[in-house]
Amino acid sequence: MGAFNPMLLYIALNFTQASVSPLIYAAVPILTAIYYFQVKKEKISRRTLQGIIIGLIGVGIIILLPLISRNRYQHLSLLGNLLIFAAALAFTVYGILSKKKSIEIKATPAALTFYFSLYGWLLSLPFIGWEFVRGLIHFSQSTPLHWLSAVATGLFGTTLFYLLYQYAVKIGGAMAASLFLYLQPIAGILLPAIILKETITLPFICGTILAILGVALATRH
């Protein structure tokens, strides 16, 4: 489940803007809260219920942006946004299962990160083969900067991130660990707008505000 998260995300970014991904991922704490309330039968307050509803409305607006804006200002697609939501679902399940396994079999954060990387690599092999057959991979055109970028992404963007995330899950649980997603919209909106020249529209801003407000209310305790 952990490996499906980045794989679906990278596929989705071929179809939609990078700036929508952190906003859709804002649903992760809300989805985690719903799991604990529905499956674990934990009590839910009125404020938390309001937060869940508001947050899901905000995420829904962002997912449906291609239909709302009709792609007049943005490179968006409903397929890409739905794939990002599927990636967020996978990340939610990954966090919940990680906490469960760390208790049941006393799996360490390092072990969970190792097996995440292993299965991520195995699941990626068919896609690598497909891209190679299609002529999408050109090793002759690779530069040292390309390899350095790949290593840096693997070390910092993947291994270090998931290792720290697993420690956060072990210490505070899946809900607390997912709260880092509060910070993502800040960089997730500004950087694509500056670097990739992506357009920020009024529906996008409204969805952002509702998503962040909903998460804040749902996880306030």
Secondary structure, 3 states (H helix, E strand, C coil): CCCHHHHHHHHHCCCCCHHHHHHHCCHHHHHHHHHHHHCCCCCCCHHHHHHHHHHHHHHHHHHCHHHHHCCCCCCCCHHHHHHHHHHHHHHHHHHHHHHHHHHHCCCCHHHHHHHHHHHHHHHHHHHHHHHHHCCCCCHHHCCHHHHHHHHHHHHHHHHHHHHHHHHHHHHHHHHHHHHHHHCHHHHHHHHHHHHCCCCCCHHHHHHHHHHHHHHHHHCCC
